């Protein structure tokens, strides 16, 4: 299968996990319009469908928008007609039990055309910007549903970067999703791991804000900004309650607190509810810019 190569002519807006949150997705689309970004300059890292109330309308909006979309684990599962979300939750945990409820809601809303679209989504992409090549994946190179959070050791990220490079024919960094938390790490060897966060759920920081990223090429390298997005979170929570979805996730849209810390490493558990505002940073250009990405066919 050919791996799509994206070469945006200017800034690239990256976002993950709309999670069936139509209010957030609509706000993000309006933000892209405000920034003057065409569909080819907007990238979704997957999980268009998940926790919230409007799976069908979110799929319709993304498809009509025409942006590049990576397959998330939920698209992979729904496309295959699987019985669960494949999120990577440990069996018997609170997350596992809650997922069974929202996944049934999402599964019931899918049409054959939506499932076919999901089956056709790529599991890898490559972005070429500022003389760099970035592999785009959902969770990790080793598993679509591996959770990698800001506290992930450099060695873990380096191992995943090595594997991603082998999968796409070479890369200088990774754009990922899945974990729901925005973060950017530059490893000691200069390689990048970037997670734009998600727009369907706040990142457990005690605020209702959700996050996307703007990557802008410049003379010194690639400027990476994590940007908050405000939207009608009260309306999204009300829609979830009206649909009979888990209250914990509906409340999360309002409080900014996840209903459980099942997936969190110790470091992230210690800072639950603490407001976070990631600072912009510049990922320096290479001495000799790469003119094109490796052949990813």
C-alpha positions in Angstrom: 0.0 0.0 0.0 1.4 3.4 -1.0 2.0 5.7 2.0 0.6 9.2 1.2 3.2 12.0 1.3 1.9 15.5 2.3 3.7 18.6 1.3 1.8 21.6 2.6 2.7 24.9 0.9 2.8 26.7 4.3 1.6 26.1 7.8 0.0 22.7 8.7 -2.8 22.5 11.3 -2.7 19.1 13.0 -5.4 17.7 15.3 -6.4 14.4 16.8 -9.4 12.7 18.2 -12.6 14.6 17.3 -14.2 11.7 19.3 -17.7 12.3 17.8 -17.7 15.8 19.4 -19.5 17.8 16.7 -19.3 21.1 18.5 -15.5 20.9 18.8 -15.0 19.7 15.2 -17.2 22.5 13.9 -15.1 25.0 15.9 -11.9 23.6 14.6 -13.0 23.8 11.0 -14.0 27.4 11.6 -10.5 28.0 13.1 -8.8 26.5 10.0 -10.9 28.9 7.9 -9.9 31.8 10.1 -6.3 30.9 9.5 -6.8 30.7 5.8 -5.8 27.0 5.6 -7.1 24.9 2.7 -8.1 21.3 3.4 -4.7 20.0 2.2 -3.1 22.0 5.0 -5.1 20.3 7.8 -4.3 16.9 9.1 -6.3 14.6 11.5 -4.4 11.9 13.3 -7.5 9.6 13.7 -10.3 8.7 16.0 -12.9 10.8 14.3 -15.4 8.8 16.2 -15.4 7.9 19.9 -16.8 9.1 23.2 -19.3 11.9 22.3 -22.8 12.1 20.9 -22.5 12.7 17.1 -20.4 10.0 15.4 -22.3 10.1 12.1 -22.3 13.9 11.7 -18.6 14.0 12.5 -17.7 11.5 9.8 -19.9 13.4 7.4 -18.2 16.7 8.2 -14.7 15.3 7.9 -15.4 13.6 4.6 -17.0 16.7 3.1 -14.1 18.8 4.3 -11.7 16.7 2.3 -8.8 16.9 4.7 -6.1 14.1 5.0 -7.2 11.6 7.8 -5.2 8.9 9.3 -6.9 5.7 10.6 -7.2 5.6 14.3 -7.9 2.4 16.3 -11.6 3.3 16.3 -11.8 3.7 12.6 -9.9 0.4 12.2 -12.3 -1.4 14.5 -15.5 0.1 13.1 -14.4 -0.4 9.6 -13.9 -4.1 10.3 -17.2 -4.5 12.2 -15.3 -5.4 15.4 -17.0 -5.8 18.7 -14.9 -3.2 20.7 -12.9 0.0 20.1 -9.5 -1.6 20.3 -8.4 1.4 22.5 -5.8 -0.5 24.5 -7.6 -0.4 27.8 -6.8 -3.1 30.3 -9.7 -5.6 30.6 -12.0 -4.9 33.6 -10.9 -1.3 34.1 -13.3 1.6 34.3 -12.1 2.8 30.9 -12.9 -0.6 29.4 -16.4 -0.6 30.8 -17.2 2.9 29.7 -15.8 2.2 26.2 -18.3 -0.6 25.7 -21.1 1.9 26.1 -19.9 4.6 23.8 -18.7 2.1 21.2 -22.2 0.6 20.9 -23.5 4.1 20.3 -20.9 4.8 17.6 -21.3 1.4 16.0 -25.1 1.8 15.7 -24.6 5.1 13.8 -22.2 3.8 11.1 -23.5 3.3 7.6 -21.9 0.9 5.1 -20.4 3.9 3.3 -18.9 5.2 6.5 -17.3 1.8 7.3 -15.9 1.6 3.7 -14.4 5.0 4.1 -12.8 4.0 7.3 -11.3 0.9 5.8 -9.7 3.0 3.1 -7.9 5.3 5.5 -4.1 5.0 5.6 -2.3 3.8 8.7 0.8 5.8 7.9 1.5 9.1 6.2 4.6 11.2 5.7 4.7 15.0 6.0 7.5 16.9 4.3 8.1 20.3 5.9 11.1 22.6 6.4 13.5 20.1 4.9 12.3 17.4 7.3 10.3 14.2 6.9 7.8 13.3 9.6 6.1 9.9 9.9 2.4 10.3 10.9 1.0 7.5 13.0 -1.8 7.1 15.5 -0.5 5.7 18.8 2.9 4.3 18.1 4.9 2.6 15.4 4.7 -0.7 17.3 0.9 -0.6 18.0 -1.9 1.6 16.8 -3.3 1.8 20.4 -0.1 2.2 22.4 -0.4 5.1 24.8 2.7 7.4 24.9 2.3 10.4 27.3 4.6 13.4 28.0 6.5 11.5 30.6 7.5 8.7 28.1 11.2 8.0 28.5 13.5 9.1 25.6 14.5 5.5 25.1 10.8 4.5 24.4 10.3 7.3 22.0 13.7 6.6 20.3 12.7 3.0 19.8 9.4 4.0 18.2 11.1 6.5 16.0 13.5 3.8 14.8 10.6 1.6 13.9 8.7 4.4 12.2 11.7 5.2 10.1 11.9 1.6 8.9 8.1 1.6 8.1 8.1 4.7 6.0 11.6 4.5 4.4 13.3 7.1 6.7 12.1 10.0 8.8 13.4 12.7 11.1 10.4 12.7 13.5 6.9 11.6 14.3 3.5 13.2 14.4 1.2 11.0 16.6 -2.1 11.0 18.4 -4.1 8.6 20.6 -3.0 9.6 24.1 -5.2 12.7 24.3 -2.4 15.0 25.7 -0.6 17.6 23.7 3.2 17.5 23.9 6.4 17.9 21.9 9.7 16.2 22.7 13.0 16.7 20.9 15.3 13.8 21.7 19.0 14.2 22.5 19.8 13.0 18.9 17.6 15.8 17.5 14.7 13.7 16.4 11.1 14.9 17.1 8.1 13.3 18.7 5.0 15.6 18.4 1.5 14.9 19.6 -1.0 17.7 18.8 -3.5 16.5 21.4 -7.2 15.9 20.7 -10.2 18.2 20.2 -12.9 15.8 21.4 -11.9 15.8 25.1 -9.8 18.1 27.3 -6.4 16.8 28.4 -7.2 16.2 32.1 -5.9 19.6 33.0 -9.0 21.0 34.8 -10.1 23.3 32.0 -12.6 22.6 29.2 -10.1 23.7 26.5 -9.1 21.3 23.8 -6.0 21.4 21.7 -4.6 21.4 18.2 -1.2 22.3 16.8 0.1 24.6 14.1 3.4 23.7 12.4 5.0 26.6 10.5 8.1 26.3 8.4 10.6 29.2 8.8 14.2 30.1 8.1 15.4 28.6 11.4 13.3 25.4 11.2 9.8 24.2 12.1 7.9 26.3 14.6 5.6 24.1 16.6 2.7 25.8 18.5 0.2 24.0 20.8 -3.0 26.0 20.6 -6.1 25.8 22.8 -9.5 25.7 21.2 -12.6 27.0 23.0 -16.0 25.7 21.8 -19.5 25.0 23.0 -18.5 22.3 25.5 -21.8 22.7 27.4 -23.7 21.9 24.3 -21.5 18.9 23.6 -22.0 17.6 27.1 -25.8 18.1 26.9 -25.9 16.2 23.7 -24.0 13.3 25.4 -26.5 13.2 28.2 -29.4 13.3 25.9 -27.9 10.3 24.1 -27.6 8.4 27.3 -23.8 8.2 27.1 -21.5 7.8 30.2 -21.9 10.8 32.6 -18.2 10.7 33.4 -17.2 11.7 29.9 -20.0 14.3 29.6 -18.8 15.9 32.9 -15.2 15.8 31.6 -16.1 18.2 28.8 -17.2 20.7 31.5 -14.7 20.1 34.2 -11.6 19.2 32.2 -11.0 16.1 34.3 -11.1 12.6 32.9 -13.5 10.2 34.7 -10.6 7.8 35.5 -6.8 7.7 35.6 -6.6 4.1 34.4 -4.4 4.8 31.4 -2.1 7.4 33.1 1.5 6.8 34.1 2.5 8.0 37.6 3.9 11.3 36.4 0.7 12.3 34.7 -1.4 11.2 37.7 0.5 13.6 39.9 -0.5 16.6 37.8 -4.1 15.8 37.2 -6.2 18.9 37.1 -3.3 21.3 36.7 -3.6 23.8 33.9 -1.0 23.3 31.2 0.0 25.7 28.5 2.7 24.1 26.3 5.2 26.8 25.0 5.9 27.2 21.3 9.3 25.8 20.2 11.4 25.7 17.0 12.7 22.4 15.8 15.9 23.5 14.0 16.4 22.8 10.3 19.1 20.4 9.2 22.3 21.7 7.8 21.4 20.3 4.4 17.6 20.3 3.9 16.1 17.1 2.5 14.5 18.0 -0.9 12.0 15.2 -0.9 10.9 12.5 1.5 12.1 9.0 0.9 10.0 6.8 -1.5 7.3 5.6 0.8 5.5 3.4 -1.7 
